[in-house]
Amino acid sequence: MSNRATATASFRRTRADTVAAVELIEVDRI
């Protein structure tokens, strides 16, 4: 269960980083 929680947290953090990167690209485009 601990490993599952860690994996979930890691996935959420990675997804947040990806979203942030996409937002930066969109801002650069504008």
PDB file of N, H, CA, C and O in Angstrom:
ATOM      1  N   MET A   1       0.860  -1.202   0.000  1.00  0.00           N
ATOM      2  CA  MET A   1       0.000   0.000   0.000  1.00  0.00           C
ATOM      3  C   MET A   1       0.895   1.252   0.000  1.00  0.00           C
ATOM      4  O   MET A   1       0.577   2.252  -0.642  1.00  0.00           O
ATOM      5  N   SER A   2       1.990   1.179   0.713  1.00  0.00           N
ATOM      6  H   SER A   2       2.248   0.366   1.234  1.00  0.00           H
ATOM      7  CA  SER A   2       2.903   2.327   0.760  1.00  0.00           C
ATOM      8  C   SER A   2       3.466   2.593  -0.640  1.00  0.00           C
ATOM      9  O   SER A   2       3.563   3.741  -1.074  1.00  0.00           O
ATOM     10  N   ASN A   3       3.831   1.518  -1.333  1.00  0.00           N
ATOM     11  H   ASN A   3       3.752   0.586  -0.980  1.00  0.00           H
ATOM     12  CA  ASN A   3       4.383   1.677  -2.683  1.00  0.00           C
ATOM     13  C   ASN A   3       3.339   2.291  -3.614  1.00  0.00           C
ATOM     14  O   ASN A   3       3.661   3.111  -4.474  1.00  0.00           O
ATOM     15  N   ARG A   4       2.106   1.888  -3.431  1.00  0.00           N
ATOM     16  H   ARG A   4       1.845   1.222  -2.732  1.00  0.00           H
ATOM     17  CA  ARG A   4       1.030   2.413  -4.271  1.00  0.00           C
ATOM     18  C   ARG A   4       0.861   3.912  -4.027  1.00  0.00           C
ATOM     19  O   ARG A   4       0.682   4.678  -4.974  1.00  0.00           O
ATOM     20  N   ALA A   5       0.917   4.326  -2.785  1.00  0.00           N
ATOM     21  H   ALA A   5       1.063   3.703  -2.016  1.00  0.00           H
ATOM     22  CA  ALA A   5       0.766   5.755  -2.451  1.00  0.00           C
ATOM     23  C   ALA A   5       1.929   6.546  -3.046  1.00  0.00           C
ATOM     24  O   ALA A   5       1.745   7.647  -3.565  1.00  0.00           O
ATOM     25  N   THR A   6       3.111   5.977  -2.965  1.00  0.00           N
ATOM     26  H   THR A   6       3.261   5.083  -2.543  1.00  0.00           H
ATOM     27  CA  THR A   6       4.294   6.663  -3.512  1.00  0.00           C
ATOM     28  C   THR A   6       4.160   6.799  -5.018  1.00  0.00           C
ATOM     29  O   THR A   6       4.467   7.849  -5.584  1.00  0.00           O
ATOM     30  N   ALA A   7       3.705   5.744  -5.662  1.00  0.00           N
ATOM     31  H   ALA A   7       3.456   4.891  -5.203  1.00  0.00           H
ATOM     32  CA  ALA A   7       3.542   5.767  -7.118  1.00  0.00           C
ATOM     33  C   ALA A   7       2.508   6.811  -7.511  1.00  0.00           C
ATOM     34  O   ALA A   7       2.686   7.531  -8.494  1.00  0.00           O
ATOM     35  N   THR A   8       1.441   6.891  -6.750  1.00  0.00           N
ATOM     36  H   THR A   8       1.296   6.306  -5.952  1.00  0.00           H
ATOM     37  CA  THR A   8       0.387   7.871  -7.047  1.00  0.00           C
ATOM     38  C   THR A   8       0.921   9.288  -6.896  1.00  0.00           C
ATOM     39  O   THR A   8       0.676  10.148  -7.742  1.00  0.00           O
ATOM     40  N   ALA A   9       1.651   9.523  -5.813  1.00  0.00           N
ATOM     41  H   ALA A   9       1.851   8.824  -5.126  1.00  0.00           H
ATOM     42  CA  ALA A   9       2.204  10.867  -5.570  1.00  0.00           C
ATOM     43  C   ALA A   9       3.182  11.222  -6.683  1.00  0.00           C
ATOM     44  O   ALA A   9       3.195  12.351  -7.172  1.00  0.00           O
ATOM     45  N   SER A  10       4.004  10.244  -7.081  1.00  0.00           N
ATOM     46  H   SER A  10       3.993   9.326  -6.683  1.00  0.00           H
ATOM     47  CA  SER A  10       4.992  10.487  -8.139  1.00  0.00           C
ATOM     48  C   SER A  10       4.268  10.797  -9.444  1.00  0.00           C
ATOM     49  O   SER A  10       4.667  11.701 -10.178  1.00  0.00           O
ATOM     50  N   PHE A  11       3.205  10.050  -9.734  1.00  0.00           N
ATOM     51  H   PHE A  11       2.881   9.316  -9.138  1.00  0.00           H
ATOM     52  CA  PHE A  11       2.447  10.273 -10.971  1.00  0.00           C
ATOM     53  C   PHE A  11       1.809  11.661 -10.971  1.00  0.00           C
ATOM     54  O   PHE A  11       1.841  12.363 -11.981  1.00  0.00           O
ATOM     55  N   ARG A  12       1.241  12.044  -9.856  1.00  0.00           N
ATOM     56  H   ARG A  12       1.215  11.473  -9.036  1.00  0.00           H
ATOM     57  CA  ARG A  12       0.599  13.368  -9.776  1.00  0.00           C
ATOM     58  C   ARG A  12       1.625  14.484  -9.953  1.00  0.00           C
ATOM     59  O   ARG A  12       1.360  15.475 -10.633  1.00  0.00           O
ATOM     60  N   ARG A  13       2.802  14.318  -9.334  1.00  0.00           N
ATOM     61  H   ARG A  13       3.016  13.513  -8.781  1.00  0.00           H
ATOM     62  CA  ARG A  13       3.839  15.347  -9.436  1.00  0.00           C
ATOM     63  C   ARG A  13       4.323  15.439 -10.887  1.00  0.00           C
ATOM     64  O   ARG A  13       4.510  16.535 -11.415  1.00  0.00           O
ATOM     65  N   THR A  14       4.522  14.294 -11.520  1.00  0.00           N
ATOM     66  H   THR A  14       4.369  13.403 -11.091  1.00  0.00           H
ATOM     67  CA  THR A  14       4.987  14.286 -12.912  1.00  0.00           C
ATOM     68  C   THR A  14       3.950  14.937 -13.805  1.00  0.00           C
ATOM     69  O   THR A  14       4.292  15.702 -14.707  1.00  0.00           O
ATOM     70  N   ARG A  15       2.689  14.637 -13.558  1.00  0.00           N
ATOM     71  H   ARG A  15       2.412  14.015 -12.825  1.00  0.00           H
ATOM     72  CA  ARG A  15       1.617  15.201 -14.376  1.00  0.00           C
ATOM     73  C   ARG A  15       1.555  16.717 -14.148  1.00  0.00           C
ATOM     74  O   ARG A  15       1.332  17.472 -15.095  1.00  0.00           O
ATOM     75  N   ALA A  16       1.745  17.157 -12.931  1.00  0.00           N
ATOM     76  H   ALA A  16       1.925  16.543 -12.163  1.00  0.00           H
ATOM     77  CA  ALA A  16       1.710  18.599 -12.636  1.00  0.00           C
ATOM     78  C   ALA A  16       2.856  19.295 -13.368  1.00  0.00           C
ATOM     79  O   ALA A  16       2.679  20.382 -13.916  1.00  0.00           O
ATOM     80  N   ASP A  17       4.036  18.662 -13.374  1.00  0.00           N
ATOM     81  H   ASP A  17       4.180  17.779 -12.929  1.00  0.00           H
ATOM     82  CA  ASP A  17       5.182  19.257 -14.074  1.00  0.00           C
ATOM     83  C   ASP A  17       4.884  19.355 -15.563  1.00  0.00           C
ATOM     84  O   ASP A  17       5.225  20.348 -16.205  1.00  0.00           O
ATOM     85  N   THR A  18       4.249  18.328 -16.108  1.00  0.00           N
ATOM     86  H   THR A  18       3.971  17.522 -15.587  1.00  0.00           H
ATOM     87  CA  THR A  18       3.938  18.323 -17.548  1.00  0.00           C
ATOM     88  C   THR A  18       2.944  19.438 -17.871  1.00  0.00           C
ATOM     89  O   THR A  18       3.108  20.153 -18.859  1.00  0.00           O
ATOM     90  N   VAL A  19       1.921  19.582 -17.042  1.00  0.00           N
ATOM     91  H   VAL A  19       1.788  19.001 -16.239  1.00  0.00           H
ATOM     92  CA  VAL A  19       0.921  20.634 -17.257  1.00  0.00           C
ATOM     93  C   VAL A  19       1.581  22.005 -17.180  1.00  0.00           C
ATOM     94  O   VAL A  19       1.291  22.883 -17.992  1.00  0.00           O
ATOM     95  N   ALA A  20       2.464  22.188 -16.212  1.00  0.00           N
ATOM     96  H   ALA A  20       2.700  21.474 -15.552  1.00  0.00           H
ATOM     97  CA  ALA A  20       3.152  23.474 -16.052  1.00  0.00           C
ATOM     98  C   ALA A  20       3.983  23.772 -17.296  1.00  0.00           C
ATOM     99  O   ALA A  20       4.011  24.908 -17.769  1.00  0.00           O
ATOM    100  N   ALA A  21       4.656  22.757 -17.824  1.00  0.00           N
ATOM    101  H   ALA A  21       4.633  21.834 -17.440  1.00  0.00           H
ATOM    102  CA  ALA A  21       5.489  22.939 -19.017  1.00  0.00           C
ATOM    103  C   ALA A  21       4.608  23.331 -20.204  1.00  0.00           C
ATOM    104  O   ALA A  21       4.969  24.219 -20.977  1.00  0.00           O
ATOM    105  N   VAL A  22       3.477  22.686 -20.348  1.00  0.00           N
ATOM    106  H   VAL A  22       3.185  21.965 -19.720  1.00  0.00           H
ATOM    107  CA  VAL A  22       2.559  22.988 -21.454  1.00  0.00           C
ATOM    108  C   VAL A  22       2.047  24.418 -21.319  1.00  0.00           C
ATOM    109  O   VAL A  22       1.942  25.139 -22.311  1.00  0.00           O
ATOM    110  N   GLU A  23       1.732  24.825 -20.100  1.00  0.00           N
ATOM    111  H   GLU A  23       1.818  24.240 -19.294  1.00  0.00           H
ATOM    112  CA  GLU A  23       1.229  26.193 -19.892  1.00  0.00           C
ATOM    113  C   GLU A  23       2.303  27.206 -20.280  1.00  0.00           C
ATOM    114  O   GLU A  23       1.998  28.233 -20.886  1.00  0.00           O
ATOM    115  N   LEU A  24       3.560  26.919 -19.933  1.00  0.00           N
ATOM    116  H   LEU A  24       3.808  26.085 -19.441  1.00  0.00           H
ATOM    117  CA  LEU A  24       4.652  27.833 -20.290  1.00  0.00           C
ATOM    118  C   LEU A  24       4.766  27.938 -21.804  1.00  0.00           C
ATOM    119  O   LEU A  24       4.970  29.026 -22.342  1.00  0.00           O
ATOM    120  N   ILE A  25       4.633  26.811 -22.487  1.00  0.00           N
ATOM    121  H   ILE A  25       4.467  25.927 -22.050  1.00  0.00           H
ATOM    122  CA  ILE A  25       4.727  26.806 -23.958  1.00  0.00           C
ATOM    123  C   ILE A  25       3.585  27.637 -24.540  1.00  0.00           C
ATOM    124  O   ILE A  25       3.790  28.414 -25.472  1.00  0.00           O
ATOM    125  N   GLU A  26       2.402  27.474 -23.999  1.00  0.00           N
ATOM    126  H   GLU A  26       2.235  26.842 -23.241  1.00  0.00           H
ATOM    127  CA  GLU A  26       1.239  28.225 -24.492  1.00  0.00           C
ATOM    128  C   GLU A  26       1.468  29.728 -24.297  1.00  0.00           C
ATOM    129  O   GLU A  26       1.146  30.528 -25.175  1.00  0.00           O
ATOM    130  N   VAL A  27       2.019  30.101 -23.154  1.00  0.00           N
ATOM    131  H   VAL A  27       2.281  29.451 -22.441  1.00  0.00           H
ATOM    132  CA  VAL A  27       2.275  31.523 -22.875  1.00  0.00           C
ATOM    133  C   VAL A  27       3.310  32.065 -23.859  1.00  0.00           C
ATOM    134  O   VAL A  27       3.188  33.179 -24.367  1.00  0.00           O
ATOM    135  N   ASP A  28       4.330  31.245 -24.112  1.00  0.00           N
ATOM    136  H   ASP A  28       4.429  30.339 -23.699  1.00  0.00           H
ATOM    137  CA  ASP A  28       5.372  31.675 -25.060  1.00  0.00           C
ATOM    138  C   ASP A  28       4.773  31.884 -26.447  1.00  0.00           C
ATOM    139  O   ASP A  28       5.182  32.785 -27.181  1.00  0.00           O
ATOM    140  N   ARG A  29       3.804  31.046 -26.797  1.00  0.00           N
ATOM    141  H   ARG A  29       3.472  30.315 -26.200  1.00  0.00           H
ATOM    142  CA  ARG A  29       3.168  31.152 -28.106  1.00  0.00           C
ATOM    143  C   ARG A  29       2.413  32.468 -28.208  1.00  0.00           C
ATOM    144  O   ARG A  29       2.434  33.120 -29.252  1.00  0.00           O
ATOM    145  N   ILE A  30       1.755  32.856 -27.140  1.00  0.00           N
ATOM    146  H   ILE A  30       1.739  32.326 -26.292  1.00  0.00           H
ATOM    147  CA  ILE A  30       0.976  34.101 -27.155  1.00  0.00           C
ATOM    148  C   ILE A  30       1.969  35.256 -27.072  1.00  0.00           C
ATOM    149  O   ILE A  30       1.564  36.419 -27.068  1.00  0.00           O
TER     150      ILE A  30
END
